Structure formats: structure tokens, C-alpha cells
């Protein structure tokens, strides 16, 4: 049993990390008062931008320097996601458009646009990369009994990058003046405006955070376990939204929710090679995380701690 857990755990963490960073971006966005259901589309944009950048840079890199192309690709994915999210920000903040409709449009545009450009560039609609990030064991820490084999073996550098972003985001939201302004814009934007806070600017920043983090999430799928852009991220953007709600709009809650989804999805993917899971029908395992998501959303619907002004257009003239 222990060997099974050791086998599954690194893959569960690998699957969790893109969900975690995408959901964290959604958290910052909704804390500012803007609902962003376009996370799926922004992940696709990040995956496309990362794949294109890495495929173009890889041949130009010398021996031993190929990993630079991967990290540049991740950076470009974040920038592309942040810039593309400005469409949602402009529609939601300046035009007071329905934020759900705007987010849906982002998902549709991102998927169609990236596939079109991928077909134009490669002729197939897919963009493959030669190699992704490599796994490694963390020195010293991987030797710790129990914890070491679970958390510090067969890991990616991107995992620790995202953990750092999680801690930094928690600190920013709860321990800095900007975090206080961010939360006030999502709870009582008119009171924040009266206190001299530029509500629209703060919301723009929140939306761009969600775009950058979702773009990074899409690119991390590419460089860890996917290996190619195919015009889809298999609904992980919507699962990240569910984790945001499941985690009650709190960083640590999101960490727990995304890790749960990561384990559930990993069990579904490796069920055919793990003897302990062979007796469970694959369909049940694949549907399990989504069924639990629906149950969780129903269970937490009455005790939701969503920001009070999330999804509501801000009109300075109305009090």
C-alpha cells in the first residue's frame, strides 16, 4: 500500500500545481470584485504562447542551455495571459458588461484563435515541444522518512515556484496595504472609493493577475505532463473555478481543494496500472472529482464566503 502511495503522490502534485496557480489567479481577481470564468481560455492562451515560444527558441539554444527556452516560454505565457485578460477587464470594468458573458466570450475566442494560429503555423493545429521540465529529487529533504518520498522526490522546479507564489499571494492579500485595497474593492467598492482607492485600477490589476497566473497554469501543463499544445486544457480552468468556490476564496482552502482534485484525477489516470484500483470501474474514477465538485458546490452554497461585490459592475454614481 505504501509503495502505491509513493507512486501516486508525485503525479498528484504535478496535476495539482496548474490547478492551484490558476485558481489562485481567480481568487485575486474575485477578491477585487470581478468574476472571471474565462480562466479556461486564459490557460489555453498560456499553453499556446508557451508552446510557440519554446518551439522557436529551442533550436537556437546551445547544448545544456535548452532549459532557458522553457523558462522563457513560461514567462511569455504569463505575459500573454495578462494581456489577453485585458479584454475581460475592459468589458467588465469600463463597459459594465455582464462578467459571466464576457468570461464565456474569452473562452470561446481563446480556443478558436489559438487553434487557427496553430494550424497556420504548423498545419496541424498542434504545437509540440522537444522536451519539458525534468524531475529531480531535492537534496537532503528527499531523505526525510515518510515526508521526503512524498513531497521531495520526482519533483519539478515549477512546483516550488508555484508554492512561492502561493505564499507571496497570501502575504499580499492579507498583510499589505494593496491587499487591503483589493479586498475592500471586492467587498465595499463605494467605501473604498470614498477612502481614495482607485477601484477600477485595482480591479484591472486583479484581472491581470488572474490572466498571468492562468497563463502560467496552462504552460505548466505543457512543460510537465502534456508536451504539446492541442487547443484544449481538458476543462481544468473550470475545475480551478470549482476549487476556488470549494476553498471558500481563501489561499489555504484553495490549496486543499486543488490537492484533493489532483489526487482524484491522478487515481483516475493511473487506475489501470495500480493493482489496488483495478477492480474499480474506470468510469467511476474519472467521474469522481466532478461528482464531488457538484456535491461540494451544493453543500457550500448557503455558507458561501464570496466577496460581496463580486460580479457586480462598479458605478461611482450609485451608492
Secondary structure in CASP SS format (residue, H / E / C, confidence):
PFRMAT SS
TARGET T0000
AUTHOR 0000-0000-0000
METHOD secondary structure of the structure
MODEL  1
X C 1.00
X H 1.00
X H 1.00
X H 1.00
X H 1.00
X H 1.00
X H 1.00
X H 1.00
X H 1.00
X H 1.00
X H 1.00
X H 1.00
X H 1.00
X H 1.00
X H 1.00
X H 1.00
X H 1.00
X H 1.00
X H 1.00
X H 1.00
X H 1.00
X H 1.00
X H 1.00
X H 1.00
X H 1.00
X H 1.00
X H 1.00
X H 1.00
X H 1.00
X H 1.00
X H 1.00
X C 1.00
X C 1.00
X C 1.00
X C 1.00
X C 1.00
X C 1.00
X C 1.00
X H 1.00
X H 1.00
X H 1.00
X H 1.00
X H 1.00
X H 1.00
X H 1.00
X H 1.00
X H 1.00
X H 1.00
X H 1.00
X H 1.00
X H 1.00
X H 1.00
X H 1.00
X H 1.00
X H 1.00
X H 1.00
X H 1.00
X H 1.00
X C 1.00
X C 1.00
X C 1.00
X C 1.00
X C 1.00
X C 1.00
X C 1.00
X H 1.00
X H 1.00
X H 1.00
X H 1.00
X H 1.00
X H 1.00
X H 1.00
X H 1.00
X H 1.00
X H 1.00
X H 1.00
X H 1.00
X H 1.00
X H 1.00
X H 1.00
X H 1.00
X H 1.00
X H 1.00
X H 1.00
X H 1.00
X H 1.00
X H 1.00
X H 1.00
X H 1.00
X H 1.00
X H 1.00
X H 1.00
X H 1.00
X H 1.00
X C 1.00
X C 1.00
X C 1.00
X C 1.00
X H 1.00
X H 1.00
X H 1.00
X H 1.00
X H 1.00
X H 1.00
X H 1.00
X H 1.00
X H 1.00
X H 1.00
X H 1.00
X H 1.00
X H 1.00
X H 1.00
X H 1.00
X H 1.00
X H 1.00
X H 1.00
X H 1.00
X H 1.00
X H 1.00
X H 1.00
X H 1.00
X H 1.00
X C 1.00
X C 1.00
X C 1.00
X C 1.00
X E 1.00
X E 1.00
X C 1.00
X C 1.00
X C 1.00
X C 1.00
X C 1.00
X C 1.00
X C 1.00
X E 1.00
X C 1.00
X C 1.00
X C 1.00
X C 1.00
X H 1.00
X H 1.00
X H 1.00
X C 1.00
X C 1.00
X C 1.00
X H 1.00
X H 1.00
X H 1.00
X H 1.00
X H 1.00
X C 1.00
X C 1.00
X C 1.00
X E 1.00
X C 1.00
X H 1.00
X H 1.00
X H 1.00
X H 1.00
X H 1.00
X H 1.00
X H 1.00
X H 1.00
X H 1.00
X H 1.00
X H 1.00
X H 1.00
X H 1.00
X H 1.00
X H 1.00
X H 1.00
X H 1.00
X H 1.00
X H 1.00
X C 1.00
X H 1.00
X H 1.00
X H 1.00
X H 1.00
X H 1.00
X H 1.00
X H 1.00
X H 1.00
X H 1.00
X H 1.00
X H 1.00
X C 1.00
X H 1.00
X H 1.00
X H 1.00
X H 1.00
X H 1.00
X H 1.00
X C 1.00
X C 1.00
X C 1.00
X C 1.00
X H 1.00
X H 1.00
X H 1.00
X H 1.00
X H 1.00
X H 1.00
X H 1.00
X H 1.00
X H 1.00
X H 1.00
X H 1.00
X H 1.00
X H 1.00
X H 1.00
X H 1.00
X H 1.00
X H 1.00
X H 1.00
X H 1.00
X H 1.00
X H 1.00
X H 1.00
X H 1.00
X H 1.00
X H 1.00
X H 1.00
X H 1.00
X H 1.00
X C 1.00
X E 1.00
X E 1.00
X C 1.00
X C 1.00
X C 1.00
X C 1.00
X C 1.00
X C 1.00
X H 1.00
X H 1.00
X H 1.00
X H 1.00
X H 1.00
X H 1.00
X H 1.00
X H 1.00
X H 1.00
X H 1.00
X H 1.00
X C 1.00
X C 1.00
X C 1.00
X C 1.00
X H 1.00
X H 1.00
X H 1.00
X H 1.00
X H 1.00
X H 1.00
X H 1.00
X H 1.00
X H 1.00
X H 1.00
X H 1.00
X H 1.00
X H 1.00
X H 1.00
X H 1.00
X H 1.00
X H 1.00
X H 1.00
X H 1.00
X H 1.00
X C 1.00
X C 1.00
X C 1.00
X C 1.00
X H 1.00
X H 1.00
X H 1.00
X C 1.00
X C 1.00
X C 1.00
X C 1.00
X H 1.00
X H 1.00
X H 1.00
X H 1.00
X H 1.00
X H 1.00
X H 1.00
X H 1.00
X H 1.00
X H 1.00
X H 1.00
X H 1.00
X H 1.00
X H 1.00
X H 1.00
X H 1.00
X H 1.00
X H 1.00
X H 1.00
X C 1.00
X C 1.00
X C 1.00
X C 1.00
X C 1.00
X C 1.00
X C 1.00
X C 1.00
X C 1.00
X C 1.00
X C 1.00
X C 1.00
X C 1.00
X C 1.00
X C 1.00
X C 1.00
X C 1.00
X C 1.00
X C 1.00
END
